[in-house]
Amino acid sequence: MKDTRNEIVSIADELIRTKGYNAFSYSDISTRLNIKNASIHYHFPTKSDLGVEVIKETIEQFKIVTDSWRKLTLDKQFKKFVTMHDKSNKKHWLCLMGALSSSTDTLSPEMLKELKKMGTVILDYLTELLREGKEQKVFSYTSDPKTKAYLVQSSLLASLLLDNVLGGDTYKIIQNGVLEI
């Protein structure tokens, strides 16, 4: 039995990453699912409610994935983090943070709050990983862990954006540069 609510969230996530938040409508989702817009409104009365749920689901998935990495060595965890968008890149999708960042002036306060939470969750995980790696001499970098986390995350976010514009192996070039830690 299909779960309409989860399918709606999944399609909205895809549309945000491919078209952008402001470029899709409930009609895009209802057409794909062969349902009425009212069915979507039943689960998500507003587009903002749907956007919040997409962000919350992404945060939850990130936590599940990174928790599963904790048994790995620090360098392998870092590589997993840096390569986690490989599938998205092959589909020419942006990461959710990158896809929503250009729309922050049009997002609801609730969506902005969740987007900030997502950024914090990601950067806190990465900062701690880099801090531990530096302390254990697994990683060799000169900046403080938080600065390095911001540089890594912004490079990865930009790599997806640039690859969509420039093509070729832009994403891989940036990814390989980030892995040189």
Disulfide bonds with the S-S distance in Angstrom:
none
